[in-house]
């Protein structure tokens, strides 16, 4: 029953977003392509190259974020996914304040939203997430969001019915004639004991990027071309408990080039 409600709400969010785009209610949007190269990844092959497409937009009644990763294992093969893999997420949010034309502000809270995410990739990686979201006013930050999700998984994958806490942020730092951009997210799955479909351990994924606005420095245009690094710390990656037999604590950094269009 919970999954049915989740699917209906997620589908409603997608429909509302598409209707808004068709009705010229789009306030802004941005798209980008990134290339990353890194080593020392856990569980999957150690060396990875990733091409990522990202889309973000804000419309009259909420916002949307989408990314799709194509991951190459540098000639090695993952035992479950082969020499390459893909993974993506779509995260629409609906603003109660904008839909109801009311202010939902209290202290640092600027707005209250219905937050949803659909995760999809190879293998047993399909999941639906839904819960309350908040836009926060944090001094100095371009934005700071905080979402609380109830996770619902498809198929035999463990982790059904656990909670996930996801803050995301963006912070700009002036540097010479350009800027550094520090942005990213944190996924914290808080449940860690057995559930109805197996053992899914608490896991914490911190994934920030530190990027230099090269386009602004060279006169190509502000917020167009970035170079920098992406850091990934993931304790109990995929909810698999770290042990002496299998190291599932990921701690690595990747070189990054990102182009917006």
C-alpha positions in Angstrom: 0.0 0.0 0.0 2.8 2.4 0.9 4.6 1.7 -2.4 1.4 2.3 -4.3 0.9 5.6 -2.6 4.6 6.5 -3.3 4.2 5.6 -7.0 1.1 7.7 -7.3 2.6 10.7 -5.6 5.8 10.4 -7.6 3.8 10.1 -10.8 1.8 13.1 -9.8 4.9 15.1 -9.3 6.3 14.2 -12.7 2.9 15.0 -14.3 2.7 18.4 -12.6 6.3 19.2 -13.5 5.7 18.4 -17.2 2.5 20.4 -17.2 4.3 23.3 -15.7 7.0 23.2 -18.4 4.4 23.1 -21.1 2.6 26.1 -19.6 5.7 28.4 -19.7 6.0 28.4 -15.9 9.7 27.6 -15.9 11.7 30.2 -13.9 15.2 28.9 -14.7 17.1 25.7 -15.7 20.7 24.5 -16.2 22.2 21.5 -17.8 25.8 20.1 -17.5 28.1 17.4 -18.6 30.9 16.2 -16.2 33.9 13.9 -16.6 35.5 12.4 -13.5 38.5 10.1 -13.0 39.2 8.5 -9.7 40.9 5.6 -7.9 40.3 3.5 -4.7 36.6 2.9 -5.1 35.1 0.2 -2.8 33.2 -2.9 -3.8 33.2 -2.1 -7.6 36.5 -2.0 -9.6 39.0 0.4 -8.0 39.6 2.7 -11.0 36.6 4.5 -12.5 35.8 7.0 -15.1 32.4 8.6 -15.1 30.5 10.8 -17.5 27.5 12.5 -15.8 24.6 14.5 -17.3 22.8 16.8 -14.8 19.7 18.9 -15.1 18.3 21.3 -12.5 15.3 23.6 -12.8 13.0 25.7 -10.7 9.4 26.3 -11.7 6.4 28.0 -10.2 5.4 25.2 -7.9 8.7 23.5 -7.1 12.0 22.3 -8.4 13.5 19.3 -10.2 16.9 17.7 -10.2 18.1 14.8 -12.5 21.4 13.1 -13.0 22.5 10.1 -15.0 26.0 8.5 -14.6 27.7 6.3 -17.2 30.6 4.6 -15.3 33.5 2.9 -17.0 35.8 0.5 -15.0 39.0 1.2 -16.9 39.1 -2.2 -18.6 38.2 -4.2 -15.6 34.9 -5.9 -15.1 32.5 -5.6 -12.2 31.3 -9.1 -11.3 27.6 -8.0 -11.5 27.7 -5.2 -14.0 30.5 -6.0 -16.5 33.0 -3.4 -17.8 30.6 -0.4 -17.4 27.4 0.5 -15.7 24.8 3.3 -15.4 22.9 4.8 -12.6 20.5 7.8 -12.3 18.2 9.7 -10.0 15.2 12.0 -10.6 14.2 14.2 -7.7 11.1 16.4 -8.1 9.9 18.6 -5.2 6.6 20.3 -4.8 6.4 23.5 -2.7 3.5 23.7 -0.3 4.0 27.5 0.1 3.8 28.1 -3.6 0.9 25.7 -4.3 -1.2 27.0 -1.4 0.0 30.6 -1.8 1.0 30.8 1.8 4.2 31.4 3.7 5.7 28.4 5.5 8.5 30.2 7.2 9.8 29.6 10.7 13.3 30.5 11.9 15.7 29.2 9.2 13.0 27.5 7.3 12.0 29.3 4.1 9.6 26.8 2.6 8.2 23.3 3.2 8.0 20.8 0.3 7.0 17.3 -0.7 10.3 15.7 -1.7 10.5 12.6 -4.0 13.3 10.7 -5.6 13.4 7.8 -8.1 16.6 5.8 -8.2 17.4 3.5 -11.1 20.4 1.5 -12.3 21.7 -1.9 -13.2 20.9 -4.8 -11.0 18.7 -4.5 -7.9 18.9 -0.7 -7.6 15.4 0.6 -8.2 13.9 2.6 -5.3 11.3 5.2 -4.6 11.8 7.8 -1.9 9.2 10.3 -0.5 9.0 12.6 2.5 9.1 16.2 3.7 11.7 18.7 2.3 12.8 22.1 3.6 14.5 25.1 2.0 16.7 26.7 4.6 18.2 30.2 4.9 21.8 29.6 5.9 24.0 32.7 5.9 26.5 32.8 3.0 25.1 29.8 1.1 23.6 30.0 -2.4 21.1 27.4 -1.2 20.7 24.8 1.5 18.0 22.1 1.3 17.2 19.3 3.8 15.0 16.3 2.7 13.8 13.4 4.8 12.9 10.3 2.8 11.1 7.0 3.4 12.8 4.5 1.1 10.8 1.8 -0.8 12.7 -0.7 -2.9 11.7 -2.9 -5.8 12.5 -6.7 -6.1 14.6 -8.6 -3.6 16.9 -5.6 -2.8 17.1 -5.0 1.0 16.4 -1.7 2.6 12.7 -1.4 2.3 11.0 1.1 4.7 14.1 2.7 6.0 14.7 6.4 6.4 17.2 8.6 4.6 18.3 12.2 5.5 19.7 14.2 2.6 21.0 17.8 2.9 22.4 19.5 -0.2 24.2 22.8 -0.4 26.1 25.3 -2.5 28.6 27.9 -1.3 30.7 30.3 -3.4 34.2 31.6 -2.4 35.8 34.5 -4.2 39.3 33.7 -5.5 41.3 36.2 -7.5 39.3 37.2 -10.6 37.1 34.1 -10.3 35.4 31.9 -7.7 35.5 28.5 -6.0 32.2 26.7 -5.8 31.8 24.2 -2.9 28.6 22.2 -3.4 27.3 18.7 -2.9 25.1 16.4 -0.8 25.0 13.9 2.0 22.9 10.7 2.1 22.5 9.2 5.5 20.4 6.0 5.7 19.8 5.8 9.4 18.2 2.3 9.9 20.8 -0.5 10.4 19.1 -3.7 11.6 17.2 -6.5 9.9 14.0 -5.7 8.1 11.5 -7.7 6.1 13.9 -8.3 3.2 17.2 -8.9 4.7 20.0 -6.9 6.4 20.6 -3.4 5.2 23.1 -1.5 7.4 23.1 2.2 8.1 25.3 4.0 5.6 26.6 7.5 5.2 27.6 8.9 1.8 29.3 12.4 1.7 29.8 13.6 -1.9 31.0 17.2 -2.2 32.7 18.9 -5.1 35.2 21.8 -5.0 35.4 23.5 -8.4 37.2 26.5 -9.8 35.2 28.7 -12.3 37.7 28.5 -15.1 35.3 30.0 -17.6 35.0 33.2 -15.5 38.8 33.4 -15.1 39.5 33.1 -18.8 36.6 35.4 -19.9 34.5 32.6 -21.4 31.5 33.3 -19.2 30.6 32.9 -15.6 29.4 29.5 -14.4 30.1 27.8 -17.7 33.3 25.7 -17.3 34.6 24.3 -14.0 37.6 22.3 -13.0 38.3 20.7 -9.6 37.7 17.6 -7.6 34.9 15.4 -6.2 35.3 13.7 -2.9 33.4 10.5 -2.0 33.3 9.1 1.5 30.8 6.2 1.8 30.6 4.2 5.0 29.0 0.8 4.5 28.6 1.4 0.8 25.3 0.1 -0.6 24.3 -0.8 3.0 26.8 -3.6 3.0 28.5 -3.9 6.4 32.2 -3.3 6.4 34.2 -6.4 7.5 37.7 -7.9 7.4 36.5 -10.0 4.4 35.1 -7.0 2.4 36.1 -3.4 2.8 32.9 -1.4 2.1 34.2 2.0 3.4 34.9 4.1 0.4 37.3 7.1 0.7 38.4 8.5 -2.6 38.7 11.7 -4.7 38.2 12.2 -8.5 39.5 14.8 -10.9 36.6 16.7 -12.4 35.8 18.8 -15.5 32.3 20.2 -15.7 30.7 22.2 -18.6 27.3 23.9 -18.3 25.0 24.6 -21.3 
